[in-house]
Amino acid sequence: MYGLCGCCWALRPRYKRLVDNIFPENPEDGLVKANMEKLTFFALSAPEKLDRIAAYLSERLTRELNRHRYGYVCIAMEAMEQLLLACHCQSINLLVESFLSTLRQLLEADRPHLHILATSSFVKFANIEEDTPSYHRSYDFFVSRFSQMCHSDHEDPETQIRIRVSGIRGLQGVVRKTVDDELQVNIWEPRHMEQIVPALLVNLQQSDSSSGSPAEQTEVCFRELLGRAAYGHINNAIKPVLMHLDSHGLWEGRGFAVRCFQIIMFSIQSQHSHLVIQQLLGHLDANSRSSASVRAGIVEVLSEAAVIEATGSVGPTVLEVFNTLLRQLRQSVDYQLTGYYDNAGKYKTTSSQEKTLQDAVIKTIGSFANTLPVYQRSEVMLFIMGKIPVPGIYPALGSPNAGFEGSRMIQVMLLKSLLQVSERYESSNLLSALPSSFLEPLLSFTLMEDPEIRLLVLSILTSLIDRRHNAKKLLPLSGTFDVSELDLKEDRCSRQDNLFMRKHAQRLYRHVYLACKEDSERRHYQALFVLLAVLSVELVNEEVLVDLIQLVLALQELALSNQMSLSVFSRCSLHALCAASLNLLSQLGPPPLLHQYVAQVIESRHKEALYLLPEHILCDEPRLPEDELKVEEALMFNQSEMCKALAGSSYSTHSDRLNIPYTPQLSDEDRLSRRKSIVDTVSLQMDSDFQFSSDPPQKPQTEQITFETLKNTIEDRGPVEEEERRRRMQVMERFQTAPFEEIAAHCGSRISLLYSKLDQVFDLIIRPPPSPSGPSPRRSTPLYEMTFPDLCVY
């Protein structure tokens, strides 16, 4: 019967006759539209026949494909597309299996135009919304084939572009068809992402981004893919990107890697952006043994991603971000000192490469900090300060092989990071911006011998205090500038600012004074002036202004003193600093007489001693005196004259302080700050412990203190300091050379001694006083040794 039907066309089923009628005699004439309408009407009238119609169309297409009659192949595909678009959503599943199997045959052929035809049909199918779920479809073949088309290397450039664009559009269709349907294949699985993402990135690397090019189509597809990614899919989508950049060495170029992650950050949902940051941070840790250029590329991508992420959040582990970056800084310092970026010593690195990386890390820390709210920036600054090797504290510094130079480099790098954070830190309350836990260790660095560290600290202090951004307007220095022309932004000092000055003003003045006792460069004196000027503009009131004048007069006396071994340049710079500071202070509210007096002294210097003015000494070519520096009385700012100028005004109630010489007292913190390294600090602490543990307890001796006693003590201070220095050097050498077991045993013995002393103290506290009637009764059990019933314990 089957053979009979094949011979007698009229006896064939109607659906086959309708299908055969849509094919013309000449394939160039195209689809017979009238017969196609009949076939469509029949399919809609009898939807149960759809699977047979689709199967016969697929059979017919396979036959024409085997006979290389590609015109009829195109007609069959067009017919299947029209049937797909015409069918209702409930019955489309009857067509899909035959349709997909037909597309597989076309994609497996060796003709590029058939690949393009199949891709175009699949895209049309992907745009159809289905209401009926399908449990048995598989798109694995299409993911693999479309990804392969994206890597096409056809010899004809135009054909290659068409194939790649078709592959990209095919992947886009797969994503649209599967990403929103939980019953479909999970396109976010690693095995699919590892094919899709590299295929897209290969085309994204092309320089041609014109309309219709593979790069332009790839960017559209990549953005759509990432825009549909949910929270649990971000990691699977980002990991292939990192692997592709690693395998092709694209971190070093930086341009493509930055562009790639800019697309990612702009495409994903903002609440998921911190997942990308965490992936990059983990990848940076994984590449800690890679070359400096690779690490610098990853860090630069992090910096750009942080800027884009400003509208979102860094995530729940804010401090972990900065901890990772600071750890990279410490590792970079180790690599720079050793010259190798691996433990085996096989792979060399250079100082310039590591410095490039360090600059990138510092920039990234600033970028991340700028995305945070003000209160979190305060926490970040405290966190960074806690990582800096501060004198008097001994934090973990990473590699113990870094030594003194490594510690200094880490201090510089972390202070630069702190400066990046503080430059854009804006707070209306200095008590919260500069708490004691942050200000005290920061000020301790102003007394260190490294000039770069001192300059960084002055810059950090200035950026935190300068809330109205007046610092840039105060340079270049001049002794005759007019405040009204500088357009300085002033405001009334708030109550919190007054509390800050009452609490920390003397500490700030003391460190400024002590910093001036060291020979410094031009930049330091400029930074000192800017700091004093910012203090004057931001926090000035009557009491603060008089205190600043007293400090400036003390700096003038310091420049005139013969006891300090300051160079001629430093002395002239101090005189110039005093002139510029008093010129500013005299225009911020005091009576006009004070400004007239200051201007008179500056005018005398213009005539007789230009080297005492900032514009002539703090410049590129400083003008120094030809002979020994001698400052006449008329060229100095006289204390009594300034008191007269303030008399009769509201400042007169505080002007009596000018008659008292400014003598800052060194605190323990300042003495510790003079140590060059952490080991020196530890040696000082251990030195005091040695004295405490070795000397037996003695009774206090009273001695009459006279003027001669004080005089002799001052004169004999030199040998005592030399003895202390020698003893510290001995202890430091012991801690550097002694075995770890010996040091640990010594520390353990001190702990035992401490416990014994505590026991003695407890015994003295608990022991009852002696009774006058006779021996004391038996001592009762101490309270801390009693055992109470459970019901009595609350």
HELIX and SHEET records of a PDB file:
HELIX    1   1 TYR A    2  CYS A    7  1                                   6    
HELIX    2   2 TRP A    9  LEU A   11  5                                   3    
HELIX    3   3 ARG A   14  ASN A   21  1                                   8    
HELIX    4   4 PRO A   27  ASP A   29  5                                   3    
HELIX    5   5 LYS A   33  SER A   45  1                                  13    
HELIX    6   6 PRO A   47  LYS A   49  5                                   3    
HELIX    7   7 LEU A   50  ASN A   66  1                                  17    
HELIX    8   8 TYR A   70  ALA A   86  1                                  17    
HELIX    9   9 CYS A   89  SER A   91  5                                   3    
HELIX   10  10 ASN A   93  GLU A  108  1                                  16    
HELIX   11  11 PRO A  112  ALA A  126  1                                  15    
HELIX   12  12 ASP A  140  CYS A  150  1                                  11    
HELIX   13  13 PRO A  157  THR A  178  1                                  22    
HELIX   14  14 PRO A  190  LEU A  204  1                                  15    
HELIX   15  15 PRO A  214  GLY A  227  1                                  14    
HELIX   16  16 TYR A  231  HIS A  233  5                                   3    
HELIX   17  17 ILE A  234  SER A  247  1                                  14    
HELIX   18  18 GLY A  255  SER A  267  1                                  13    
HELIX   19  19 SER A  270  HIS A  272  5                                   3    
HELIX   20  20 SER A  273  ALA A  286  1                                  14    
HELIX   21  21 ALA A  292  ILE A  308  1                                  17    
HELIX   22  22 GLU A  309  THR A  311  5                                   3    
HELIX   23  23 VAL A  318  THR A  338  1                                  21    
HELIX   24  24 SER A  351  ASN A  370  1                                  20    
HELIX   25  25 VAL A  374  LYS A  387  1                                  14    
HELIX   26  26 PRO A  400  ALA A  402  5                                   3    
HELIX   27  27 GLY A  403  GLU A  423  1                                  21    
HELIX   28  28 LEU A  430  ALA A  433  1                                   4    
HELIX   29  29 SER A  436  SER A  444  1                                   9    
HELIX   30  30 PHE A  445  LEU A  447  5                                   3    
HELIX   31  31 PRO A  451  ILE A  465  1                                  15    
HELIX   32  32 ALA A  471  LEU A  474  5                                   4    
HELIX   33  33 VAL A  483  LEU A  486  1                                   4    
HELIX   34  34 ARG A  495  ALA A  515  1                                  21    
HELIX   35  35 ARG A  522  LEU A  539  1                                  18    
HELIX   36  36 GLU A  542  LEU A  560  1                                  19    
HELIX   37  37 VAL A  568  LEU A  585  1                                  18    
HELIX   38  38 PRO A  592  GLU A  608  1                                  17    
HELIX   39  39 LEU A  610  LEU A  612  5                                   3    
HELIX   40  40 PRO A  614  ILE A  617  1                                   4    
HELIX   41  41 GLU A  633  LEU A  635  5                                   3    
HELIX   42  42 GLN A  639  LEU A  646  1                                   8    
HELIX   43  43 SER A  650  THR A  653  5                                   4    
HELIX   44  44 SER A  655  ASN A  659  5                                   5    
HELIX   45  45 ASP A  668  SER A  673  1                                   6    
HELIX   46  46 ILE A  678  SER A  694  1                                  17    
HELIX   47  47 PHE A  707  GLU A  715  1                                   9    
HELIX   48  48 ARG A  717  THR A  737  1                                  21    
HELIX   49  49 PHE A  740  ILE A  766  1                                  27    
HELIX   50  50 LEU A  783  GLU A  785  5                                   3    
HELIX   51  51 ASP A  790  CYS A  792  5                                   3    
END                                                                             
